[in-house]
């Protein structure tokens, strides 16, 4: 299973986690698209339907991952009008 949790519990390197999860989900999406577009007559209709469900699930998970990441980035961005310090501060 692909880690898609970018929560407070997972703070080691959320950007790296995001990039890895995004790449894995995009690979999974590409895999299912290739499978669906390949020799369809070789698969039973139920098999094709399951592949399409797996594709839809991977696309949904990617959409959710991107949404979580964008929310987290917006949360960490300073609001306009804040005072910015150059250098180290506590």
Rosetta constraint file for C-alpha pairs under 8 A:
AtomPair CA 2 CA 21 HARMONIC 6.29 0.50
AtomPair CA 2 CA 24 HARMONIC 7.28 0.50
AtomPair CA 2 CA 25 HARMONIC 7.71 0.50
AtomPair CA 3 CA 17 HARMONIC 7.71 0.50
AtomPair CA 3 CA 21 HARMONIC 6.24 0.50
AtomPair CA 4 CA 17 HARMONIC 7.88 0.50
AtomPair CA 4 CA 18 HARMONIC 7.34 0.50
AtomPair CA 4 CA 21 HARMONIC 6.14 0.50
AtomPair CA 4 CA 61 HARMONIC 7.93 0.50
AtomPair CA 4 CA 65 HARMONIC 6.12 0.50
AtomPair CA 5 CA 10 HARMONIC 7.09 0.50
AtomPair CA 5 CA 65 HARMONIC 7.90 0.50
AtomPair CA 6 CA 10 HARMONIC 5.95 0.50
AtomPair CA 6 CA 11 HARMONIC 7.70 0.50
AtomPair CA 6 CA 14 HARMONIC 6.17 0.50
AtomPair CA 6 CA 17 HARMONIC 7.59 0.50
AtomPair CA 6 CA 18 HARMONIC 7.31 0.50
AtomPair CA 6 CA 68 HARMONIC 7.01 0.50
AtomPair CA 6 CA 69 HARMONIC 6.97 0.50
AtomPair CA 7 CA 11 HARMONIC 7.36 0.50
AtomPair CA 10 CA 14 HARMONIC 6.78 0.50
AtomPair CA 13 CA 17 HARMONIC 6.29 0.50
AtomPair CA 14 CA 18 HARMONIC 5.92 0.50
AtomPair CA 15 CA 19 HARMONIC 6.13 0.50
AtomPair CA 16 CA 20 HARMONIC 6.09 0.50
AtomPair CA 17 CA 21 HARMONIC 6.02 0.50
AtomPair CA 18 CA 22 HARMONIC 5.90 0.50
AtomPair CA 18 CA 65 HARMONIC 7.68 0.50
AtomPair CA 18 CA 69 HARMONIC 7.26 0.50
AtomPair CA 19 CA 23 HARMONIC 6.07 0.50
AtomPair CA 20 CA 24 HARMONIC 6.17 0.50
AtomPair CA 21 CA 25 HARMONIC 6.10 0.50
AtomPair CA 22 CA 26 HARMONIC 6.06 0.50
AtomPair CA 22 CA 62 HARMONIC 6.61 0.50
AtomPair CA 22 CA 65 HARMONIC 7.48 0.50
AtomPair CA 22 CA 66 HARMONIC 8.00 0.50
AtomPair CA 23 CA 27 HARMONIC 6.11 0.50
AtomPair CA 24 CA 28 HARMONIC 6.15 0.50
AtomPair CA 25 CA 29 HARMONIC 6.12 0.50
AtomPair CA 25 CA 58 HARMONIC 6.21 0.50
AtomPair CA 25 CA 59 HARMONIC 7.66 0.50
AtomPair CA 25 CA 61 HARMONIC 7.62 0.50
AtomPair CA 25 CA 62 HARMONIC 6.15 0.50
AtomPair CA 26 CA 30 HARMONIC 6.14 0.50
AtomPair CA 26 CA 62 HARMONIC 7.57 0.50
AtomPair CA 27 CA 31 HARMONIC 6.09 0.50
AtomPair CA 28 CA 32 HARMONIC 6.29 0.50
AtomPair CA 28 CA 55 HARMONIC 7.78 0.50
AtomPair CA 28 CA 58 HARMONIC 6.80 0.50
AtomPair CA 29 CA 33 HARMONIC 6.15 0.50
AtomPair CA 29 CA 55 HARMONIC 5.78 0.50
AtomPair CA 29 CA 58 HARMONIC 6.02 0.50
AtomPair CA 29 CA 59 HARMONIC 6.64 0.50
AtomPair CA 30 CA 34 HARMONIC 6.10 0.50
AtomPair CA 31 CA 35 HARMONIC 6.19 0.50
AtomPair CA 32 CA 36 HARMONIC 6.05 0.50
AtomPair CA 32 CA 51 HARMONIC 6.34 0.50
AtomPair CA 32 CA 52 HARMONIC 7.44 0.50
AtomPair CA 32 CA 54 HARMONIC 7.21 0.50
AtomPair CA 32 CA 55 HARMONIC 5.54 0.50
AtomPair CA 33 CA 37 HARMONIC 6.02 0.50
AtomPair CA 33 CA 55 HARMONIC 7.06 0.50
AtomPair CA 34 CA 38 HARMONIC 5.93 0.50
AtomPair CA 35 CA 51 HARMONIC 7.60 0.50
AtomPair CA 36 CA 40 HARMONIC 6.79 0.50
AtomPair CA 36 CA 48 HARMONIC 6.58 0.50
AtomPair CA 36 CA 51 HARMONIC 6.68 0.50
AtomPair CA 36 CA 52 HARMONIC 7.21 0.50
AtomPair CA 39 CA 43 HARMONIC 7.63 0.50
AtomPair CA 40 CA 48 HARMONIC 7.57 0.50
AtomPair CA 43 CA 47 HARMONIC 6.02 0.50
AtomPair CA 43 CA 48 HARMONIC 6.46 0.50
AtomPair CA 44 CA 48 HARMONIC 6.53 0.50
AtomPair CA 45 CA 49 HARMONIC 6.20 0.50
AtomPair CA 46 CA 50 HARMONIC 6.27 0.50
AtomPair CA 47 CA 51 HARMONIC 6.29 0.50
AtomPair CA 48 CA 52 HARMONIC 6.20 0.50
AtomPair CA 49 CA 53 HARMONIC 6.23 0.50
AtomPair CA 50 CA 54 HARMONIC 6.16 0.50
AtomPair CA 51 CA 55 HARMONIC 6.15 0.50
AtomPair CA 52 CA 56 HARMONIC 6.13 0.50
AtomPair CA 53 CA 57 HARMONIC 6.13 0.50
AtomPair CA 54 CA 58 HARMONIC 6.22 0.50
AtomPair CA 55 CA 59 HARMONIC 6.20 0.50
AtomPair CA 56 CA 60 HARMONIC 6.09 0.50
AtomPair CA 57 CA 61 HARMONIC 6.13 0.50
AtomPair CA 58 CA 62 HARMONIC 6.19 0.50
AtomPair CA 59 CA 63 HARMONIC 6.20 0.50
AtomPair CA 60 CA 64 HARMONIC 6.18 0.50
AtomPair CA 61 CA 65 HARMONIC 6.04 0.50
AtomPair CA 62 CA 66 HARMONIC 6.13 0.50
AtomPair CA 63 CA 67 HARMONIC 6.17 0.50
AtomPair CA 64 CA 68 HARMONIC 6.15 0.50
AtomPair CA 65 CA 69 HARMONIC 6.15 0.50
AtomPair CA 66 CA 70 HARMONIC 6.13 0.50
AtomPair CA 67 CA 71 HARMONIC 6.17 0.50
AtomPair CA 68 CA 72 HARMONIC 6.17 0.50
AtomPair CA 69 CA 73 HARMONIC 6.18 0.50
AtomPair CA 70 CA 74 HARMONIC 6.12 0.50
AtomPair CA 71 CA 75 HARMONIC 6.09 0.50
AtomPair CA 72 CA 76 HARMONIC 6.34 0.50
AtomPair CA 73 CA 77 HARMONIC 6.27 0.50
AtomPair CA 78 CA 82 HARMONIC 6.69 0.50
AtomPair CA 85 CA 89 HARMONIC 7.13 0.50
